[in-house]
Amino acid sequence: MARNTSRQRAILGAIAVGGGLGGLARYGVAQLLPTLPGRFPVGTFVINAVGCALIGVLMVLITEVWSGHYLLRPFLGVGVLGGFTTFSTYAVEVRGLLRPGSALLAFGYLASAMACALLAVLLGVWFARWATRAARRPRRAGAP
């Protein structure tokens, strides 16, 4: 039982540290791409799209290519990328755009962000599988 508790603490610690790093990275991107009131939230859109693509890549690498240390997935997947992506900010921004005259923008953001996030995960998975297959292909003699 003590070993299991120690393992759980290590996992929670990895998630916490990763989440802090992911949150700092999100803050940095948000400073570079600030959301202006009544405008399309480009920063959050980019953050979630990039984060979802990286989640797709990471999950393929961890589940299909190599297993890695047991703390790698909680640290990177749940912690760093979970802290980097943000559903709560997305929801608040959609709510903020739901004003008279901005409803179309709100629903456009609502739909496009979800579609882009799903597409980004799929593209991340596809890219990781393509890259790992390409890396495993035998090279011909004399080929670069």
N, CA, C and O atoms as a GROMACS GRO file, in nm:
protein
  576
    1MET      N    1   0.082  -0.120   0.000
    1MET     CA    2   0.000   0.000   0.000
    1MET      C    3   0.086   0.126   0.000
    1MET      O    4   0.055   0.222  -0.070
    2ALA      N    5   0.195   0.127   0.078
    2ALA     CA    6   0.282   0.245   0.085
    2ALA      C    7   0.346   0.272  -0.050
    2ALA      O    8   0.365   0.388  -0.088
    3ARG      N    9   0.382   0.164  -0.123
    3ARG     CA   10   0.443   0.183  -0.255
    3ARG      C   11   0.345   0.248  -0.351
    3ARG      O   12   0.382   0.336  -0.429
    4ASN      N   13   0.219   0.205  -0.345
    4ASN     CA   14   0.116   0.261  -0.431
    4ASN      C   15   0.094   0.409  -0.398
    4ASN      O   16   0.078   0.490  -0.489
    5THR      N   17   0.093   0.444  -0.270
    5THR     CA   18   0.076   0.583  -0.229
    5THR      C   19   0.194   0.667  -0.276
    5THR      O   20   0.176   0.781  -0.320
    6SER      N   21   0.313   0.613  -0.266
    6SER     CA   22   0.433   0.684  -0.312
    6SER      C   23   0.426   0.708  -0.463
    6SER      O   24   0.463   0.815  -0.511
    7ARG      N   25   0.380   0.608  -0.536
    7ARG     CA   26   0.366   0.621  -0.682
    7ARG      C   27   0.262   0.727  -0.717
    7ARG      O   28   0.282   0.808  -0.808
    8GLN      N   29   0.150   0.727  -0.645
    8GLN     CA   30   0.045   0.826  -0.669
    8GLN      C   31   0.095   0.967  -0.639
    8GLN      O   32   0.063   1.061  -0.712
    9ARG      N   33   0.172   0.982  -0.535
    9ARG     CA   34   0.228   1.114  -0.503
    9ARG      C   35   0.323   1.160  -0.613
    9ARG      O   36   0.323   1.278  -0.650
   10ALA      N   37   0.403   1.069  -0.664
   10ALA     CA   38   0.495   1.104  -0.772
   10ALA      C   39   0.418   1.147  -0.896
   10ALA      O   40   0.455   1.243  -0.963
   11ILE      N   41   0.310   1.076  -0.926
   11ILE     CA   42   0.228   1.111  -1.043
   11ILE      C   43   0.164   1.248  -1.023
   11ILE      O   44   0.167   1.331  -1.114
   12LEU      N   45   0.108   1.272  -0.906
   12LEU     CA   46   0.047   1.403  -0.878
   12LEU      C   47   0.151   1.514  -0.883
   12LEU      O   48   0.123   1.624  -0.932
   13GLY      N   49   0.270   1.488  -0.834
   13GLY     CA   50   0.377   1.587  -0.841
   13GLY      C   51   0.416   1.617  -0.984
   13GLY      O   52   0.437   1.733  -1.020
   14ALA      N   53   0.426   1.513  -1.067
   14ALA     CA   54   0.460   1.532  -1.208
   14ALA      C   55   0.352   1.614  -1.279
   14ALA      O   56   0.383   1.702  -1.359
   15ILE      N   57   0.227   1.584  -1.249
   15ILE     CA   58   0.116   1.660  -1.309
   15ILE      C   59   0.121   1.806  -1.264
   15ILE      O   60   0.103   1.896  -1.346
   16ALA      N   61   0.145   1.828  -1.136
   16ALA     CA   62   0.149   1.965  -1.084
   16ALA      C   63   0.262   2.046  -1.146
   16ALA      O   64   0.240   2.160  -1.188
   17VAL      N   65   0.381   1.989  -1.152
   17VAL     CA   66   0.494   2.061  -1.212
   17VAL      C   67   0.469   2.085  -1.360
   17VAL      O   68   0.491   2.195  -1.411
   18GLY      N   69   0.422   1.982  -1.430
   18GLY     CA   70   0.391   1.996  -1.573
   18GLY      C   71   0.282   2.098  -1.597
   18GLY      O   72   0.290   2.178  -1.690
   19GLY      N   73   0.179   2.097  -1.512
   19GLY     CA   74   0.070   2.194  -1.526
   19GLY      C   75   0.118   2.337  -1.507
   19GLY      O   76   0.074   2.428  -1.578
   20GLY      N   77   0.208   2.356  -1.412
   20GLY     CA   78   0.265   2.489  -1.392
   20GLY      C   79   0.343   2.536  -1.514
   20GLY      O   80   0.330   2.651  -1.556
   21LEU      N   81   0.423   2.447  -1.571
   21LEU     CA   82   0.500   2.482  -1.691
   21LEU      C   83   0.409   2.508  -1.810
   21LEU      O   84   0.430   2.603  -1.886
   22GLY      N   85   0.307   2.424  -1.826
   22GLY     CA   86   0.211   2.445  -1.936
   22GLY      C   87   0.135   2.575  -1.920
   22GLY      O   88   0.111   2.646  -2.018
   23GLY      N   89   0.096   2.606  -1.797
   23GLY     CA   90   0.026   2.732  -1.770
   23GLY      C   91   0.113   2.853  -1.799
   23GLY      O   92   0.065   2.954  -1.852
   24LEU      N   93   0.241   2.844  -1.765
   24LEU     CA   94   0.334   2.954  -1.796
   24LEU      C   95   0.350   2.971  -1.947
   24LEU      O   96   0.356   3.083  -1.998
   25ALA      N   97   0.357   2.860  -2.018
   25ALA     CA   98   0.367   2.867  -2.165
   25ALA      C   99   0.241   2.930  -2.224
   25ALA      O  100   0.250   3.011  -2.316
   26ARG      N  101   0.125   2.891  -2.171
   26ARG     CA  102  -0.001   2.950  -2.220
   26ARG      C  103  -0.004   3.100  -2.193
   26ARG      O  104  -0.045   3.177  -2.279
   27TYR      N  105   0.040   3.140  -2.076
   27TYR     CA  106   0.046   3.282  -2.042
   27TYR      C  107   0.135   3.357  -2.141
   27TYR      O  108   0.100   3.466  -2.186
   28GLY      N  109   0.249   3.298  -2.174
   28GLY     CA  110   0.339   3.361  -2.270
   28GLY      C  111   0.275   3.380  -2.406
   28GLY      O  112   0.288   3.487  -2.466
   29VAL      N  113   0.208   3.277  -2.455
   29VAL     CA  114   0.140   3.288  -2.585
   29VAL      C  115   0.028   3.391  -2.576
   29VAL      O  116   0.008   3.469  -2.670
   30ALA      N  117  -0.046   3.392  -2.466
   30ALA     CA  118  -0.156   3.488  -2.450
   30ALA      C  119  -0.103   3.632  -2.448
   30ALA      O  120  -0.172   3.724  -2.492
   31GLN      N  121   0.018   3.652  -2.399
   31GLN     CA  122   0.077   3.786  -2.402
   31GLN      C  123   0.116   3.826  -2.543
   31GLN      O  124   0.106   3.943  -2.580
   32LEU      N  125   0.159   3.729  -2.622
   32LEU     CA  126   0.196   3.755  -2.762
   32LEU      C  127   0.074   3.775  -2.851
   32LEU      O  128   0.077   3.852  -2.947
   33LEU      N  129  -0.035   3.705  -2.818
   33LEU     CA  130  -0.158   3.712  -2.897
   33LEU      C  131  -0.275   3.747  -2.805
   33LEU      O  132  -0.361   3.662  -2.780
   34PRO      N  133  -0.281   3.870  -2.755
   34PRO     CA  134  -0.387   3.906  -2.661
   34PRO      C  135  -0.524   3.907  -2.728
   34PRO      O  136  -0.538   3.936  -2.847
   35THR      N  137  -0.625   3.876  -2.649
   35THR     CA  138  -0.763   3.878  -2.697
   35THR      C  139  -0.822   4.015  -2.669
   35THR      O  140  -0.828   4.059  -2.554
   36LEU      N  141  -0.866   4.081  -2.773
   36LEU     CA  142  -0.929   4.212  -2.758
   36LEU      C  143  -1.079   4.194  -2.741
   36LEU      O  144  -1.138   4.105  -2.804
   37PRO      N  145  -1.142   4.275  -2.658
   37PRO     CA  146  -1.286   4.262  -2.635
   37PRO      C  147  -1.366   4.268  -2.766
   37PRO      O  148  -1.343   4.354  -2.850
   38GLY      N  149  -1.459   4.175  -2.780
   38GLY     CA  150  -1.545   4.172  -2.897
   38GLY      C  151  -1.479   4.119  -3.023
   38GLY      O  152  -1.539   4.122  -3.130
   39ARG      N  153  -1.356   4.071  -3.013
   39ARG     CA  154  -1.281   4.019  -3.128
   39ARG      C  155  -1.264   3.867  -3.116
   39ARG      O  156  -1.278   3.810  -3.008
   40PHE      N  157  -1.233   3.805  -3.228
   40PHE     CA  158  -1.206   3.661  -3.230
   40PHE      C  159  -1.084   3.633  -3.141
   40PHE      O  160  -0.980   3.694  -3.160
   41PRO      N  161  -1.096   3.540  -3.046
   41PRO     CA  162  -0.987   3.511  -2.952
   41PRO      C  163  -0.876   3.426  -3.017
   41PRO      O  164  -0.868   3.306  -2.994
   42VAL      N  165  -0.792   3.490  -3.096
   42VAL     CA  166  -0.688   3.420  -3.171
   42VAL      C  167  -0.592   3.345  -3.078
   42VAL      O  168  -0.556   3.231  -3.106
   43GLY      N  169  -0.552   3.408  -2.970
   43GLY     CA  170  -0.455   3.345  -2.879
   43GLY      C  171  -0.504   3.212  -2.825
   43GLY      O  172  -0.432   3.112  -2.834
   44THR      N  173  -0.624   3.209  -2.771
   44THR     CA  174  -0.678   3.084  -2.716
   44THR      C  175  -0.700   2.982  -2.827
   44THR      O  176  -0.676   2.863  -2.807
   45PHE      N  177  -0.744   3.028  -2.942
   45PHE     CA  178  -0.764   2.940  -3.057
   45PHE      C  179  -0.632   2.871  -3.094
   45PHE      O  180  -0.629   2.749  -3.113
   46VAL      N  181  -0.525   2.948  -3.105
   46VAL     CA  182  -0.393   2.894  -3.141
   46VAL      C  183  -0.342   2.801  -3.031
   46VAL      O  184  -0.292   2.692  -3.060
   47ILE      N  185  -0.353   2.844  -2.906
   47ILE     CA  186  -0.308   2.762  -2.793
   47ILE      C  187  -0.375   2.625  -2.797
   47ILE      O  188  -0.307   2.523  -2.786
   48ASN      N  189  -0.507   2.622  -2.810
   48ASN     CA  190  -0.578   2.495  -2.808
   48ASN      C  191  -0.548   2.410  -2.930
   48ASN      O  192  -0.537   2.288  -2.919
   49ALA      N  193  -0.534   2.471  -3.047
   49ALA     CA  194  -0.502   2.395  -3.168
   49ALA      C  195  -0.363   2.332  -3.158
   49ALA      O  196  -0.346   2.214  -3.186
   50VAL      N  197  -0.265   2.410  -3.118
   50VAL     CA  198  -0.128   2.359  -3.105
   50VAL      C  199  -0.122   2.252  -2.995
   50VAL      O  200  -0.061   2.147  -3.013
   51GLY      N  201  -0.185   2.279  -2.882
   51GLY     CA  202  -0.186   2.182  -2.773
   51GLY      C  203  -0.251   2.052  -2.812
   51GLY      O  204  -0.202   1.945  -2.776
   52CYS      N  205  -0.361   2.058  -2.885
   52CYS     CA  206  -0.429   1.936  -2.929
   52CYS      C  207  -0.343   1.857  -3.028
   52CYS      O  208  -0.338   1.734  -3.021
   53ALA      N  209  -0.276   1.925  -3.118
   53ALA     CA  210  -0.186   1.857  -3.212
   53ALA      C  211  -0.074   1.787  -3.136
   53ALA      O  212  -0.039   1.673  -3.166
   54LEU      N  213  -0.017   1.855  -3.037
   54LEU     CA  214   0.090   1.795  -2.958
   54LEU      C  215   0.040   1.678  -2.875
   54LEU      O  216   0.114   1.581  -2.854
   55ILE      N  217  -0.083   1.685  -2.826
   55ILE     CA  218  -0.142   1.572  -2.754
   55ILE      C  219  -0.153   1.452  -2.847
   55ILE      O  220  -0.123   1.339  -2.806
   56GLY      N  221  -0.196   1.474  -2.971
   56GLY     CA  222  -0.204   1.365  -3.068
   56GLY      C  223  -0.068   1.301  -3.092
   56GLY      O  224  -0.056   1.179  -3.093
   57VAL      N  225   0.035   1.383  -3.111
   57VAL     CA  226   0.171   1.332  -3.132
   57VAL      C  227   0.218   1.255  -3.009
   57VAL      O  228   0.268   1.143  -3.021
   58LEU      N  229   0.201   1.314  -2.893
   58LEU     CA  230   0.248   1.252  -2.769
   58LEU      C  231   0.182   1.117  -2.745
   58LEU      O  232   0.250   1.021  -2.709
   59MET      N  233   0.052   1.108  -2.763
   59MET     CA  234  -0.018   0.983  -2.736
   59MET      C  235   0.028   0.871  -2.829
   59MET      O  236   0.039   0.756  -2.787
   60VAL      N  237   0.054   0.904  -2.955
   60VAL     CA  238   0.107   0.802  -3.047
   60VAL      C  239   0.246   0.758  -3.000
   60VAL      O  240   0.274   0.639  -2.993
   61LEU      N  241   0.331   0.853  -2.970
   61LEU     CA  242   0.467   0.819  -2.928
   61LEU      C  243   0.467   0.733  -2.802
   61LEU      O  244   0.542   0.636  -2.793
   62ILE      N  245   0.385   0.769  -2.705
   62ILE     CA  246   0.384   0.697  -2.578
   62ILE      C  247   0.315   0.561  -2.588
   62ILE      O  248   0.358   0.466  -2.523
   63THR      N  249   0.210   0.550  -2.668
   63THR     CA  250   0.136   0.424  -2.673
   63THR      C  251   0.180   0.330  -2.785
   63THR      O  252   0.160   0.209  -2.774
   64GLU      N  253   0.240   0.383  -2.891
   64GLU     CA  254   0.273   0.298  -3.005
   64GLU      C  255   0.423   0.287  -3.033
   64GLU      O  256   0.465   0.190  -3.097
   65VAL      N  257   0.503   0.381  -2.988
   65VAL     CA  258   0.644   0.382  -3.025
   65VAL      C  259   0.732   0.338  -2.908
   65VAL      O  260   0.811   0.245  -2.923
   66TRP      N  261   0.720   0.403  -2.795
   66TRP     CA  262   0.799   0.368  -2.678
   66TRP      C  263   0.717   0.395  -2.553
   66TRP      O  264   0.631   0.483  -2.551
   67SER      N  265   0.747   0.318  -2.450
   67SER     CA  266   0.667   0.332  -2.329
   67SER      C  267   0.718   0.444  -2.239
   67SER      O  268   0.637   0.516  -2.180
   68GLY      N  269   0.848   0.461  -2.227
   68GLY     CA  270   0.900   0.569  -2.145
   68GLY      C  271   0.876   0.546  -1.997
   68GLY      O  272   0.817   0.446  -1.957
   69HIS      N  273   0.922   0.637  -1.918
   69HIS     CA  274   0.906   0.634  -1.773
   69HIS      C  275   0.758   0.653  -1.738
   69HIS      O  276   0.686   0.722  -1.810
   70TYR      N  277   0.714   0.591  -1.630
   70TYR     CA  278   0.572   0.598  -1.593
   70TYR      C  279   0.525   0.740  -1.562
   70TYR      O  280   0.405   0.766  -1.561
   71LEU      N  281   0.617   0.833  -1.535
   71LEU     CA  282   0.577   0.972  -1.508
   71LEU      C  283   0.571   1.058  -1.633
   71LEU      O  284   0.524   1.172  -1.628
   72LEU      N  285   0.619   1.006  -1.745
   72LEU     CA  286   0.624   1.086  -1.868
   72LEU      C  287   0.485   1.128  -1.916
   72LEU      O  288   0.462   1.246  -1.945
   73ARG      N  289   0.394   1.034  -1.923
   73ARG     CA  290   0.258   1.066  -1.971
   73ARG      C  291   0.186   1.164  -1.878
   73ARG      O  292   0.131   1.262  -1.926
   74PRO      N  293   0.185   1.139  -1.745
   74PRO     CA  294   0.121   1.238  -1.658
   74PRO      C  295   0.187   1.376  -1.665
   74PRO      O  296   0.118   1.478  -1.664
   75PHE      N  297   0.321   1.378  -1.672
   75PHE     CA  298   0.391   1.506  -1.676
   75PHE      C  299   0.361   1.582  -1.805
   75PHE      O  300   0.318   1.698  -1.800
   76LEU      N  301   0.382   1.518  -1.919
   76LEU     CA  302   0.363   1.588  -2.047
   76LEU      C  303   0.217   1.598  -2.089
   76LEU      O  304   0.170   1.706  -2.124
   77GLY      N  305   0.145   1.485  -2.085
   77GLY     CA  306   0.007   1.484  -2.136
   77GLY      C  307  -0.091   1.558  -2.047
   77GLY      O  308  -0.158   1.652  -2.091
   78VAL      N  309  -0.098   1.515  -1.922
   78VAL     CA  310  -0.194   1.577  -1.830
   78VAL      C  311  -0.142   1.710  -1.777
   78VAL      O  312  -0.216   1.808  -1.768
   79GLY      N  313  -0.013   1.714  -1.743
   79GLY     CA  314   0.044   1.834  -1.684
   79GLY      C  315   0.073   1.944  -1.784
   79GLY      O  316  -0.001   2.042  -1.791
   80VAL      N  317   0.180   1.928  -1.862
   80VAL     CA  318   0.222   2.036  -1.953
   80VAL      C  319   0.114   2.070  -2.054
   80VAL      O  320   0.073   2.186  -2.064
   81LEU      N  321   0.066   1.970  -2.129
   81LEU     CA  322  -0.032   2.000  -2.233
   81LEU      C  323  -0.171   2.030  -2.176
   81LEU      O  324  -0.247   2.107  -2.234
   82GLY      N  325  -0.203   1.968  -2.062
   82GLY     CA  326  -0.328   2.002  -1.995
   82GLY      C  327  -0.327   2.145  -1.941
   82GLY      O  328  -0.428   2.214  -1.945
   83GLY      N  329  -0.211   2.188  -1.891
   83GLY     CA  330  -0.197   2.325  -1.843
   83GLY      C  331  -0.187   2.426  -1.956
   83GLY      O  332  -0.226   2.542  -1.940
   84PHE      N  333  -0.134   2.382  -2.069
   84PHE     CA  334  -0.120   2.472  -2.184
   84PHE      C  335  -0.255   2.497  -2.250
   84PHE      O  336  -0.290   2.612  -2.278
   85THR      N  337  -0.330   2.390  -2.276
   85THR     CA  338  -0.462   2.407  -2.339
   85THR      C  339  -0.560   2.458  -2.234
   85THR      O  340  -0.537   2.445  -2.114
   86THR      N  341  -0.669   2.516  -2.281
   86THR     CA  342  -0.762   2.575  -2.185
   86THR      C  343  -0.905   2.572  -2.236
   86THR      O  344  -0.943   2.647  -2.325
   87PHE      N  345  -0.984   2.485  -2.176
   87PHE     CA  346  -1.125   2.482  -2.210
   87PHE      C  347  -1.200   2.591  -2.134
   87PHE      O  348  -1.296   2.648  -2.185
   88SER      N  349  -1.155   2.620  -2.013
   88SER     CA  350  -1.227   2.720  -1.932
   88SER      C  351  -1.218   2.859  -1.994
   88SER      O  352  -1.318   2.931  -1.998
   89THR      N  353  -1.100   2.898  -2.042
   89THR     CA  354  -1.087   3.029  -2.107
   89THR      C  355  -1.170   3.033  -2.234
   89THR      O  356  -1.235   3.133  -2.264
   90TYR      N  357  -1.169   2.923  -2.308
   90TYR     CA  358  -1.251   2.911  -2.429
   90TYR      C  359  -1.398   2.935  -2.397
   90TYR      O  360  -1.466   3.011  -2.466
   91ALA      N  361  -1.448   2.870  -2.292
   91ALA     CA  362  -1.589   2.885  -2.254
   91ALA      C  363  -1.621   3.028  -2.211
   91ALA      O  364  -1.725   3.083  -2.248
   92VAL      N  365  -1.531   3.089  -2.134
   92VAL     CA  366  -1.552   3.228  -2.090
   92VAL      C  367  -1.552   3.322  -2.211
   92VAL      O  368  -1.632   3.415  -2.216
   93GLU      N  369  -1.463   3.297  -2.307
   93GLU     CA  370  -1.457   3.383  -2.425
   93GLU      C  371  -1.582   3.368  -2.511
   93GLU      O  372  -1.632   3.467  -2.565
   94VAL      N  373  -1.632   3.246  -2.525
   94VAL     CA  374  -1.757   3.227  -2.599
   94VAL      C  375  -1.869   3.304  -2.530
   94VAL      O  376  -1.946   3.374  -2.595
   95ARG      N  377  -1.877   3.291  -2.399
   95ARG     CA  378  -1.980   3.362  -2.322
   95ARG      C  379  -1.966   3.513  -2.338
   95ARG      O  380  -2.066   3.584  -2.351
   96GLY      N  381  -1.844   3.562  -2.339
   96GLY     CA  382  -1.820   3.706  -2.355
   96GLY      C  383  -1.860   3.758  -2.491
   96GLY      O  384  -1.894   3.876  -2.505
   97LEU      N  385  -1.855   3.672  -2.592
   97LEU     CA  386  -1.894   3.714  -2.727
   97LEU      C  387  -2.045   3.707  -2.749
   97LEU      O  388  -2.095   3.759  -2.849
   98LEU      N  389  -2.118   3.644  -2.658
   98LEU     CA  390  -2.263   3.632  -2.673
   98LEU      C  391  -2.333   3.762  -2.632
   98LEU      O  392  -2.397   3.770  -2.527
   99ARG      N  393  -2.319   3.860  -2.715
   99ARG     CA  394  -2.383   3.990  -2.694
   99ARG      C  395  -2.460   4.023  -2.820
   99ARG      O  396  -2.433   3.966  -2.926
  100PRO      N  397  -2.554   4.114  -2.811
  100PRO     CA  398  -2.623   4.154  -2.934
  100PRO      C  399  -2.523   4.203  -3.038
  100PRO      O  400  -2.437   4.287  -3.009
  101GLY      N  401  -2.534   4.151  -3.156
  101GLY     CA  402  -2.444   4.189  -3.264
  101GLY      C  403  -2.319   4.104  -3.273
  101GLY      O  404  -2.247   4.111  -3.373
  102SER      N  405  -2.291   4.023  -3.171
  102SER     CA  406  -2.172   3.938  -3.173
  102SER      C  407  -2.205   3.789  -3.168
  102SER      O  408  -2.114   3.706  -3.162
  103ALA      N  409  -2.333   3.756  -3.171
  103ALA     CA  410  -2.372   3.615  -3.159
  103ALA      C  411  -2.312   3.529  -3.270
  103ALA      O  412  -2.270   3.416  -3.244
  104LEU      N  413  -2.308   3.581  -3.391
  104LEU     CA  414  -2.251   3.504  -3.502
  104LEU      C  415  -2.102   3.476  -3.477
  104LEU      O  416  -2.054   3.366  -3.502
  105LEU      N  417  -2.031   3.575  -3.427
  105LEU     CA  418  -1.890   3.557  -3.393
  105LEU      C  419  -1.875   3.453  -3.282
  105LEU      O  420  -1.786   3.368  -3.288
  106ALA      N  421  -1.962   3.459  -3.181
  106ALA     CA  422  -1.957   3.363  -3.070
  106ALA      C  423  -1.978   3.221  -3.119
  106ALA      O  424  -1.902   3.131  -3.084
  107PHE      N  425  -2.081   3.200  -3.200
  107PHE     CA  426  -2.108   3.066  -3.249
  107PHE      C  427  -2.002   3.021  -3.350
  107PHE      O  428  -1.970   2.902  -3.358
  108GLY      N  429  -1.949   3.114  -3.426
  108GLY     CA  430  -1.840   3.082  -3.518
  108GLY      C  431  -1.716   3.035  -3.442
  108GLY      O  432  -1.652   2.938  -3.480
  109TYR      N  433  -1.685   3.106  -3.334
  109TYR     CA  434  -1.571   3.068  -3.250
  109TYR      C  435  -1.598   2.934  -3.182
  109TYR      O  436  -1.510   2.847  -3.178
  110LEU      N  437  -1.718   2.918  -3.129
  110LEU     CA  438  -1.756   2.794  -3.062
  110LEU      C  439  -1.735   2.674  -3.153
  110LEU      O  440  -1.672   2.575  -3.114
  111ALA      N  441  -1.786   2.682  -3.274
  111ALA     CA  442  -1.778   2.569  -3.368
  111ALA      C  443  -1.638   2.552  -3.426
  111ALA      O  444  -1.587   2.441  -3.433
  112SER      N  445  -1.576   2.662  -3.467
  112SER     CA  446  -1.445   2.650  -3.532
  112SER      C  447  -1.337   2.603  -3.435
  112SER      O  448  -1.248   2.526  -3.474
  113ALA      N  449  -1.343   2.646  -3.311
  113ALA     CA  450  -1.242   2.603  -3.214
  113ALA      C  451  -1.254   2.453  -3.185
  113ALA      O  452  -1.153   2.384  -3.175
  114MET      N  453  -1.376   2.404  -3.170
  114MET     CA  454  -1.396   2.260  -3.147
  114MET      C  455  -1.352   2.179  -3.267
  114MET      O  456  -1.282   2.079  -3.254
  115ALA      N  457  -1.393   2.222  -3.386
  115ALA     CA  458  -1.356   2.150  -3.508
  115ALA      C  459  -1.204   2.152  -3.527
  115ALA      O  460  -1.145   2.050  -3.562
  116CYS      N  461  -1.143   2.264  -3.503
  116CYS     CA  462  -0.998   2.276  -3.519
  116CYS      C  463  -0.925   2.190  -3.416
  116CYS      O  464  -0.824   2.128  -3.449
  117ALA      N  465  -0.974   2.186  -3.294
  117ALA     CA  466  -0.910   2.104  -3.190
  117ALA      C  467  -0.914   1.956  -3.228
  117ALA      O  468  -0.814   1.886  -3.216
  118LEU      N  469  -1.030   1.910  -3.273
  118LEU     CA  470  -1.042   1.769  -3.314
  118LEU      C  471  -0.954   1.739  -3.435
  118LEU      O  472  -0.887   1.636  -3.440
  119LEU      N  473  -0.955   1.829  -3.532
  119LEU     CA  474  -0.871   1.812  -3.651
  119LEU      C  475  -0.722   1.814  -3.612
  119LEU      O  476  -0.643   1.737  -3.668
  120ALA      N  477  -0.685   1.899  -3.520
  120ALA     CA  478  -0.546   1.908  -3.476
  120ALA      C  479  -0.500   1.778  -3.411
  120ALA      O  480  -0.388   1.732  -3.436
  121VAL      N  481  -0.585   1.717  -3.328
  121VAL     CA  482  -0.550   1.588  -3.268
  121VAL      C  483  -0.530   1.484  -3.378
  121VAL      O  484  -0.431   1.410  -3.377
  122LEU      N  485  -0.623   1.478  -3.472
  122LEU     CA  486  -0.612   1.381  -3.582
  122LEU      C  487  -0.486   1.404  -3.664
  122LEU      O  488  -0.418   1.308  -3.701
  123LEU      N  489  -0.455   1.529  -3.694
  123LEU     CA  490  -0.333   1.560  -3.770
  123LEU      C  491  -0.208   1.525  -3.690
  123LEU      O  492  -0.110   1.476  -3.745
  124GLY      N  493  -0.211   1.550  -3.560
  124GLY     CA  494  -0.098   1.513  -3.475
  124GLY      C  495  -0.075   1.363  -3.474
  124GLY      O  496   0.038   1.316  -3.483
  125VAL      N  497  -0.184   1.286  -3.463
  125VAL     CA  498  -0.175   1.140  -3.467
  125VAL      C  499  -0.121   1.095  -3.603
  125VAL      O  500  -0.030   1.013  -3.610
  126TRP      N  501  -0.178   1.149  -3.710
  126TRP     CA  502  -0.134   1.112  -3.845
  126TRP      C  503   0.015   1.144  -3.864
  126TRP      O  504   0.091   1.060  -3.912
  127PHE      N  505   0.055   1.264  -3.826
  127PHE     CA  506   0.194   1.305  -3.843
  127PHE      C  507   0.289   1.214  -3.764
  127PHE      O  508   0.392   1.172  -3.816
  128ALA      N  509   0.255   1.185  -3.640
  128ALA     CA  510   0.342   1.101  -3.557
  128ALA      C  511   0.356   0.962  -3.616
  128ALA      O  512   0.465   0.905  -3.618
  129ARG      N  513   0.245   0.907  -3.664
  129ARG     CA  514   0.252   0.773  -3.726
  129ARG      C  515   0.332   0.777  -3.855
  129ARG      O  516   0.412   0.687  -3.882
  130TRP      N  517   0.312   0.880  -3.936
  130TRP     CA  518   0.387   0.894  -4.061
  130TRP      C  519   0.537   0.907  -4.031
  130TRP      O  520   0.619   0.840  -4.094
  131ALA      N  521   0.571   0.992  -3.936
  131ALA     CA  522   0.712   1.016  -3.903
  131ALA      C  523   0.778   0.890  -3.847
  131ALA      O  524   0.893   0.862  -3.880
  132THR      N  525   0.708   0.816  -3.763
  132THR     CA  526   0.769   0.695  -3.707
  132THR      C  527   0.784   0.587  -3.814
  132THR      O  528   0.882   0.513  -3.813
  133ARG      N  529   0.689   0.577  -3.905
  133ARG     CA  530   0.704   0.481  -4.016
  133ARG      C  531   0.822   0.521  -4.104
  133ARG      O  532   0.901   0.436  -4.144
  134ALA      N  533   0.833   0.649  -4.134
  134ALA     CA  534   0.943   0.697  -4.218
  134ALA      C  535   1.078   0.672  -4.150
  134ALA      O  536   1.175   0.637  -4.217
  135ALA      N  537   1.084   0.689  -4.020
  135ALA     CA  538   1.210   0.668  -3.947
  135ALA      C  539   1.248   0.521  -3.943
  135ALA      O  540   1.367   0.488  -3.934
  136ARG      N  541   1.151   0.432  -3.950
  136ARG     CA  542   1.178   0.288  -3.944
  136ARG      C  543   1.210   0.227  -4.080
  136ARG      O  544   1.262   0.116  -4.086
  137ARG      N  545   1.179   0.298  -4.188
  137ARG     CA  546   1.206   0.244  -4.321
  137ARG      C  547   1.355   0.223  -4.340
  137ARG      O  548   1.436   0.308  -4.304
  138PRO      N  549   1.390   0.109  -4.398
  138PRO     CA  550   1.533   0.088  -4.425
  138PRO      C  551   1.581   0.185  -4.533
  138PRO      O  552   1.509   0.213  -4.629
  139ARG      N  553   1.700   0.235  -4.515
  139ARG     CA  554   1.758   0.328  -4.613
  139ARG      C  555   1.841   0.251  -4.713
  139ARG      O  556   1.906   0.151  -4.680
  140ARG      N  557   1.837   0.299  -4.836
  140ARG     CA  558   1.920   0.237  -4.940
  140ARG      C  559   2.064   0.282  -4.922
  140ARG      O  560   2.092   0.391  -4.873
  141ALA      N  561   2.154   0.196  -4.963
  141ALA     CA  562   2.296   0.230  -4.955
  141ALA      C  563   2.324   0.351  -5.042
  141ALA      O  564   2.282   0.356  -5.158
  142GLY      N  565   2.394   0.447  -4.988
  142GLY     CA  566   2.429   0.568  -5.062
  142GLY      C  567   2.323   0.676  -5.058
  142GLY      O  568   2.346   0.787  -5.107
  143ALA      N  569   2.204   0.646  -5.000
  143ALA     CA  570   2.098   0.747  -4.990
  143ALA      C  571   2.128   0.838  -4.872
  143ALA      O  572   2.183   0.794  -4.772
  144PRO      N  573   2.091   0.965  -4.883
  144PRO     CA  574   2.118   1.059  -4.772
  144PRO      C  575   2.031   1.032  -4.651
  144PRO      O  576   2.042   1.102  -4.550
   0.00000   0.00000   0.00000
